[in-house]
Amino acid sequence: MQKIHIKIAIPSNVLEDCKDLRSKTQKLGQIARALAIFRVEEIVIYSIFPSFSDDLKLIKGILEYLDCPQYLRRIIFPKLKIFKYVGILPPLRTPHHPLEKKITEIPSNSIREGVVLTSNHSSSIIDIGLEKPIQINVPKLPVKKRIVLKLEKRGNSISGYPLPKEKIEEYWGFKVKIFEGPLKSLIKRFSNHVIIATSRRGDSIINKAPELIRKIKEKNKIILLFGSPNRGLFDIFGIQQLNLKEWVDFTINFIPQQGTHTIRIEEALISTLAVLNFLIKT
């Protein structure tokens, strides 16, 4: 089956309807779960105005924290105030978040992510979340670098070698990127994708589905644009004096005849990605 690469773009003020750190954390947890469920590969955070929202560090930090395997978080992430409530969030349970903690539990030829503890001219010591770190015959790796390993197990000993992520067939989480620049530059950057704006004022997915499916299968790459709680994409593009429909391939209402006046970003993500998942697989 043809693999479709999915990315999404959300504004940096996506948390403006949350009143405190706890509610912001919960919302980001729901966003992360939606990304993982539907195998989104990248989330891009853009700004509506020339400067980013104060929540930018919070959004990026928590999403990256949740994408990181649990056993690596204490090494990679410092203790910061923004992580105060991450313990209330459900785990992603993606393939790169394995539950095995003992060498005896590790399947042969499995793939696992680790972090470099030390490295010298001949080898490196990698923490992969087991009883003890493992040694690999790869020299001069940066300390605290995240690395994916194909593991080799012989009895109770285990080693491995680096595996490029593009060679992993399973879903391996999402990247979080910040886009600095006007919206027209964001659109140009993703010109080789099918660019889909989500809007209540867009064309019904019921009418646009056949054309959308054809376009997606031609390019194999999608980026979905979402607005903020208080501003839709027509308003957001209007702020930068751009006509939304002239800059995207499709402007689609994925939830026609919605029963609520507004749809929250976490709800829109689940709904939109579920519809797309169905269309892509049919």
N, C-alpha and C positions, 0 to 999 in steps of 0.2 A: 504493500500500500504506500502511496506517495506521502512523504513526510512534509507537513506544512509547518513552517516556522512562524510562531506567533509572538508579537511584541505589543505592549500597550504603552500609552503615554497619559499621564495624569498631571494636573497642575499642583504646584507646591502648596497651594492653600486648600488642599483637599480635606484638611482637618478643621476647617473654620466653623463647622457646626458642632464640634466637640467642646465641652466646657472645661475639662481637666485632663491631666496626664493619663489617668486610668482609662477614661473613655477613648482618648486618642490611641492608646496602646491596643485596646480591644478592637478598634476599627482597623488598625494596621494588621492585626492578627487575622481578621476576616479577609482583608485584601490578600495577604500572603497565602492563605488557604485557597482562595479562588485561583491565584496564579499557579499554585502547585497542582490543583485538581485538573486543570485544563492545559497543563504542560507549557505555560508561558515561559519563554526563554529570557525575556528582558523587559524590565519596566523602566521607562524614561520619565523623569520628573522635570517638567518645564515650568516657566514662570509666566504668569499673565502680564505682569508689569515689569519694568526694567530691573527691579530688585526682587530677590526671592523672599518667600514667606519665612517667618522666624521658625516655622516648624520643619524646615528643610533638613536640618541635622537629625531631628527626631525621626522623620519618615525614612531617610536613608539608613540611619543607624539600626532601627528596629527591623526593617525589612532584611537587611544584610545579616543581622543577628539570627533571625528566624530561618533564613536559608542555610546558615552554617550548621553542620552536624553538631549535636548537643555536646559531644565529648571534646570538641575543639574550642567551644565558646570561651571557656575560662582562660585559655591561652591567648586567643586572638583579641578578645574584647576587654577593655579596661572596665573597672567598676564606675559607671556613670549614672547620674540621676535619671537619665532617659530610660534606663533599663529597670527601673524600680518595680514595674508591674508585669514584666515579661513572663514571670512564673505562672500567671493566670491563663496564658494562651495555650491552645492545643498544639501539639507537635504537628509538623507537616507530614511525617511518615513517608517521605519520598525515598526512592532507591538509595540516595546518597546519605540517608539518615538511618543506618543499620542499628539493630538493637543488640547484636552479639557483643559481649564484653570479654570473652575468654578465647584464647587461641584454639582450644578444642572445639569451640562452637563455629569457627570460621569455615565456610565451605571452600573447597579447593578452587583455585582459579577465580576467586571473587575479586571485585573491584571495591576499593575503599579509599576514602579521603583521609589525609593526614596533614600534619604541620611539622615543619623542620625545627628540631630542637637545637642541634649542633651540626656542623659540617666542616670537613677539612679537605686536604688535597686528595684523599682517596675514597672517602665514604661519607655518608650522612646518617644521622639518627632521627627517626621519624616517629612521632606520636600518632598512632592510629586508633586510640581509644581502647586498647587492650590492657592486660595486666602489666605489660612493660613495653617500652618503645622497641621498634625494630631497626635494624641496620640495613641500608641499601648501598650498593656499590656505585653511587653517583656522587661525585665530588663537588665542593664549592657551591652549595645551594644557599640562598639567603635565609637567615634565621627568621622564623615565623612565617615563612612562605607556605601557603596552602598547596598541596600537591596530591594528585590522584595517582594511586598505585594499583597495578595488576598484581595481586598477591600470589606467591608461590609457597605452598605448604608441603613440608615433608615431616611427617610424624608430629612432634610438638614444636618444631622450629618453623619459623615463617619469615619470608623475605618478600621482595617485590621489586618492580621496576616502574618508572613513570609511564603513564598512559595519557596521551592527549585527549582532552574532553571530546573533541570532534569524532573520536573513534568509539565513543561510548554509545551504545544503541539505546540504553534506558534513559529516561528523563533524569537530568542531573541538576535540577534547580534553576534558579533565575539570577540574572545579573541586575544590579541596580545602578542606573546611570543618571547623571545630572546633565541637562542640556542648557547651556548658557547661550542665549541669543534670541532673536525674534522668531516668531512662529513660522514665517516663510522660510527661514533657514532650516528649521526643524523638518519641514515638509520636504525641502530639497535634499536633505541628508538621507531621507528614506524614499527617494524617488524610484528605487527598484523594488519597492514593496507595493502591495495593494493598500492604499491609505483609506481607512474607513472612519468617518466621523460618526459618533453616536449622538442622536438627538431626537427629542420628542417631535421636533418640527421636520424631521427627515422623511424620506420615502419609506413606506411600509416594507418590512422585510418580506412580507408575503408576495409583493409585486416584484421585488428586486432579487429574490433568491436565485433564479436561474442565471441571470447575468453575473451576479456576485460569484457564484460557484465557478463559472467559466473563467473569470478573471483570476481567482485564487489558484486554480489548477494550472494556469499559465505561468504565474510568477512564483508560486510556492512560498511566498512571504507575505505576511500581513502585519500592519500596525493599526491598532485601534486607538482612536483619540477619545478621551473623556473630558467632560467639563468639571467645574467645581460645584459645591453644594448650592451656591447662590448665583452662579453664572453658567449658562449653557454655552456650547461652542460657538453658536452664532454671535452671542454677546462678546465672548472672549476674542474671537477673530475681529469683531467690529472695533474693539478697543485699539487694535493695531491697524485699523483701517484696511482690513482684508475681507473679501467676500468668501465665506467659508466654502461654498460649492465650487468656486473657481480653483480652489487649492487642493481639493481632495478628490479621490476617485468616486467615492460613494458617501452620501449622507443618509444614514439609515436609522429608522425607528425600529429597534429590535423588540420592543414591547408595545405593539399597537393596542389601543383600547385599554391602557393601563387604568387601574382602579384607584390609584392615589395621585394626588396633585404633583408630587415630586418622587423621584426614585434616588435613593442614596447610592453613592459610588460602589459600596460593597455589594449592594443588591443589583446594580447595573452590571457589574463585572460578572457575577454568577449567571444572570439572565442572558447577557450577550454572548458569553463564552459557551454557554450550554447550547444556544441556538446554533452558533458557528460550528461547534463540535458535531452536532447532528448533521448539518449541511455538508461538512467536509467528509464525513464518513459514509454518506449516502451516494 
